Amino acid sequence: MKKPLVYIDGQEGTTGLQIYDRLGKREDITLLQIDPEKRKDVEERRRLLNAADLVFLCLPDAAAREAVALIDNPDTRVIDASTAHRTAPGWVYGFPELRGQREGIKTARFVANPGCYATGFISIVRPLVDLGLLDKSARLSCFSLSGYSGGGKKLIAQYERDNRPPALSSPALYGMLQNHKHLPEMQKLCGLDCPPVFTPIVDDYYKGMAATVPLHMDQLQRVSTLHQVWQALSSYYNRGKGVVQVEGDPADPETGIDSGFKIYANQWRGKDTLSLLIAGNNQQFTITALFDNLGKGASGAAVQNMNLMLGFPEPEGLSL
């Protein structure tokens, strides 16, 4: 059986390198390589884009759109890791754990890989909407802590340079004008009437993400206890049998979060899993999505989507 041909357009970036690292040792695919001297040669890129069975686009938005325009082979399938197509018609959103998405990804020609912050927010809110527990008119907020690798090569260089400014040793809030590029997909994929008030925070560690949505129980319907919320999310995610897991029952003193528990945002660094943690009481509580921004938040998710599209076992090549 012929091995699928896979090409990474933009392999030199953070996401591209992570995908390459995950695929480089696999024997069930053939990676197409571009001569480093020709990586900006449009005709050479066109040739490889059309020769591949599946292409990863790890490019800025404008370049990703240009790359799609270069593809005229109807059999070439695409996973775009940029923001360019996440809410675009004709593109399937690459979050297989969401209700109805897995089968769509398997047959899609064009898949938009989710944003890292969006992955955290959507993993929490979309199930609540799908299950009828949260109305689409809900006014929500989210704060999310990320390692600096999520900002790409330029931000990594700032954090890792000698004699960097002392301010970089502390958390930095940004995107204060509520115009973060992940907000459109957060709203659309959760079916909300308006986007959340979103506070992204970057801190002095390499990778790892904790996205938290605070809630009052009276914002939800059909549930009145944390245990019921936990039950609903656990059932939605098939009792943690896949990449996404819902951690211990908050009503169980053996597994629930106690008063001394701390959530460390880099806990899942190097892993492709995502954990949901519920903490608080039956009146007000938080749900936190804990994952690696370069794993389930980027490259791990892209490889998971590739596996589905090419008919490989879904967890193949993932670190779970």
C-alpha positions in Angstrom: 0.0 0.0 0.0 1.4 3.4 -1.0 2.3 5.7 1.9 0.6 9.1 1.9 2.8 12.0 0.8 2.8 14.8 3.4 4.2 18.3 3.0 4.7 20.9 5.7 4.6 24.4 4.2 6.2 26.7 6.8 8.3 24.0 8.5 10.7 26.5 9.9 8.1 28.1 12.3 7.4 26.9 15.8 4.2 24.9 14.9 5.8 23.5 11.7 8.9 22.3 13.6 6.7 20.6 16.2 4.7 18.8 13.5 7.9 17.7 11.8 9.2 16.3 15.1 6.1 14.3 15.5 6.1 13.0 12.0 9.8 12.6 11.3 10.0 9.1 12.9 6.8 7.7 11.5 7.0 5.0 8.9 3.4 5.1 7.7 3.9 8.4 5.7 6.4 10.0 3.4 7.5 13.5 4.2 8.1 15.7 1.2 11.0 18.1 1.8 11.8 21.4 0.1 15.3 22.6 -0.6 16.0 25.2 2.0 17.2 27.6 -0.7 13.8 27.3 -2.5 11.5 27.6 0.5 10.3 30.9 -0.8 10.2 29.8 -4.4 6.5 29.9 -5.4 6.8 27.4 -8.2 8.7 24.9 -6.1 6.1 25.3 -3.3 3.3 24.9 -5.9 4.9 21.6 -7.1 5.1 20.2 -3.6 1.6 21.4 -2.5 0.1 19.7 -5.5 2.2 16.5 -5.2 1.1 15.9 -1.6 -1.8 13.9 -0.4 -2.0 16.1 2.7 -0.5 19.5 3.4 0.1 21.3 6.7 0.1 25.1 6.4 2.1 26.6 9.1 2.2 30.1 7.8 0.9 33.7 8.5 -2.7 34.2 7.5 -2.1 36.0 4.2 0.5 33.4 3.2 -1.9 30.5 4.1 -4.5 32.0 1.8 -2.0 32.3 -1.0 -0.9 28.7 -0.5 -4.4 27.4 -0.8 -4.7 29.4 -4.0 -1.7 27.5 -5.4 -3.3 24.1 -5.0 -5.2 22.9 -8.1 -4.9 19.2 -7.4 -8.4 18.2 -6.2 -7.0 15.3 -4.2 -4.7 17.4 -2.1 -6.1 17.8 1.4 -5.1 20.6 3.7 -4.8 21.3 7.4 -4.3 25.0 8.0 -2.7 25.9 11.4 -3.2 29.7 10.8 -6.2 31.8 11.8 -7.1 32.4 8.1 -9.8 29.8 7.7 -11.1 28.9 11.1 -14.5 30.5 10.5 -14.4 30.3 6.7 -17.2 28.5 4.7 -16.1 25.2 3.3 -13.6 24.5 6.1 -14.2 21.9 8.9 -13.0 23.0 12.3 -10.4 20.5 13.6 -11.6 19.7 17.1 -12.8 16.0 16.8 -14.0 15.7 20.4 -16.8 18.2 19.7 -20.2 16.7 18.9 -20.4 15.9 15.2 -16.9 17.0 14.3 -15.0 13.7 14.1 -16.8 12.3 11.1 -16.7 15.7 9.3 -12.9 15.8 9.7 -12.4 12.3 8.4 -14.0 13.2 5.0 -13.0 16.9 4.8 -10.7 18.3 2.1 -10.0 21.5 4.1 -9.5 21.4 7.9 -8.8 24.5 10.0 -6.7 23.6 13.1 -8.0 25.4 16.2 -6.2 28.3 18.0 -4.6 27.4 21.3 -6.6 29.8 23.4 -9.8 28.9 21.5 -9.2 25.2 22.2 -9.3 25.9 25.9 -12.4 28.0 25.9 -14.3 25.9 23.4 -13.5 22.6 25.2 -15.3 24.1 28.2 -18.2 26.0 26.7 -19.2 24.1 23.6 -20.3 20.9 25.6 -22.4 23.1 28.0 -24.2 24.6 25.0 -24.6 21.3 23.1 -26.1 19.7 26.2 -28.6 22.5 26.7 -27.0 23.5 30.0 -25.9 27.0 28.9 -27.9 29.3 26.7 -26.3 30.9 23.6 -27.2 34.3 25.0 -24.8 33.7 28.0 -22.4 36.6 28.8 -19.1 34.8 29.6 -15.5 35.7 30.5 -12.3 33.8 30.1 -8.8 34.3 31.3 -6.0 32.2 30.0 -2.3 31.8 30.9 0.2 30.7 28.3 3.9 30.0 27.9 5.7 32.3 25.6 6.2 29.7 22.9 2.7 30.5 21.8 3.9 33.9 20.4 6.2 32.3 17.9 9.9 32.8 17.1 10.0 36.6 17.7 8.5 36.3 21.2 10.6 33.3 22.1 13.7 35.3 21.1 12.6 38.2 23.4 12.2 35.9 26.4 15.4 33.9 25.8 17.8 36.7 25.0 20.5 37.8 27.3 19.9 41.0 29.3 16.2 40.9 28.7 14.0 43.5 30.4 13.0 42.6 34.1 9.3 43.0 33.1 9.5 39.7 31.1 9.9 37.8 34.4 6.3 38.6 35.4 3.0 37.7 33.8 1.8 40.1 31.0 -1.8 40.8 30.2 -2.4 41.7 26.5 -5.2 41.9 23.9 -6.8 44.5 26.2 -9.0 45.9 23.4 -11.0 42.7 23.1 -9.9 42.1 19.6 -7.8 38.9 20.0 -7.7 36.9 16.8 -9.2 33.8 18.5 -12.4 35.5 19.5 -14.3 34.9 16.3 -13.8 31.1 16.5 -14.6 31.1 20.2 -17.9 32.7 19.5 -18.8 30.8 16.4 -17.9 27.3 17.5 -19.7 27.7 20.8 -22.8 29.1 19.0 -22.8 32.2 21.3 -24.6 35.4 20.6 -21.5 37.4 21.6 -17.9 36.6 22.3 -16.5 36.3 25.8 -14.6 39.0 27.6 -11.2 37.5 27.1 -8.0 38.1 29.1 -4.9 36.4 27.6 -1.8 36.3 29.8 1.7 35.3 28.7 4.3 34.3 31.4 7.9 33.4 31.8 7.8 29.7 30.9 8.2 28.0 27.6 5.0 26.0 27.0 1.7 25.1 28.7 -1.7 26.7 29.0 -4.5 27.0 31.5 -7.7 28.6 30.2 -10.4 29.3 32.8 -14.1 30.1 32.5 -15.8 31.3 35.7 -19.5 30.6 36.1 -22.4 31.1 38.5 -24.6 28.0 38.8 -27.7 30.1 38.0 -26.3 30.7 34.5 -26.9 27.0 33.8 -30.1 25.1 33.3 -30.9 21.5 34.3 -28.1 21.2 36.8 -27.7 22.6 40.3 -24.5 20.9 41.7 -20.9 20.6 40.6 -21.3 16.9 40.6 -24.0 17.2 37.9 -21.8 19.5 35.8 -18.9 17.0 36.1 -21.2 14.2 35.1 -22.4 16.1 32.1 -18.9 16.9 30.9 -17.6 13.4 31.6 -20.3 11.9 29.6 -19.8 14.3 26.7 -16.1 13.4 26.5 -16.8 9.7 26.7 -15.5 9.3 30.3 -12.0 10.4 29.4 -11.3 7.6 26.9 -9.7 10.0 24.3 -7.4 13.0 24.2 -9.7 15.1 26.3 -10.2 14.1 29.9 -12.4 15.4 32.7 -10.6 15.2 36.0 -11.9 14.1 39.4 -15.5 14.5 40.6 -15.6 17.7 42.7 -18.1 16.0 45.0 -15.7 13.2 45.8 -13.2 14.1 48.5 -10.8 11.5 47.1 -10.6 12.9 43.6 -12.0 16.5 43.8 -10.0 19.7 44.1 -9.4 20.6 47.7 -8.5 24.0 49.3 -4.8 23.4 49.0 -4.8 22.4 45.3 -2.9 24.4 42.7 -3.1 24.3 39.0 0.2 24.8 37.2 -0.2 25.9 33.6 2.8 23.9 32.4 1.7 20.6 33.9 0.9 19.0 30.5 4.0 20.4 28.7 5.2 17.8 26.1 1.8 16.1 26.1 -1.0 16.2 23.6 -3.8 15.7 26.1 -6.3 18.2 27.6 -7.7 18.0 31.1 -10.8 19.8 32.4 -10.8 20.7 36.1 -13.9 21.9 37.9 -13.5 23.7 41.2 -15.7 25.8 43.5 -19.1 25.2 45.1 -22.7 24.8 44.1 -23.2 28.5 43.7 -20.0 29.7 41.8 -17.2 27.8 40.3 -14.5 27.7 37.6 -13.8 25.2 34.8 -10.1 25.2 33.7 -8.8 23.6 30.5 -5.2 22.5 31.1 -3.0 21.5 28.1 0.2 22.2 26.1 -0.3 25.2 23.8 2.1 23.4 21.3 0.3 20.1 21.8 -3.5 19.9 21.8 -3.2 23.7 21.3 -1.4 23.4 18.0 0.8 20.7 16.6 -0.6 17.7 18.5 -4.1 18.7 17.3 -2.8 19.0 13.7 -1.4 15.4 13.8 -4.5 14.1 15.4 -6.5 15.6 12.5 -4.1 14.2 10.0 -4.6 10.7 11.5 -8.3 11.0 11.1 -8.1 12.3 7.5 -5.7 9.6 6.4 -7.4 6.7 8.2 -4.7 6.1 10.8 -5.5 5.3 14.5 -6.4 8.7 16.0 -3.7 8.7 18.8 -0.9 7.6 16.4 2.2 9.7 17.0 0.7 11.6 19.9 2.1 11.8 23.5 -0.8 10.9 25.8 
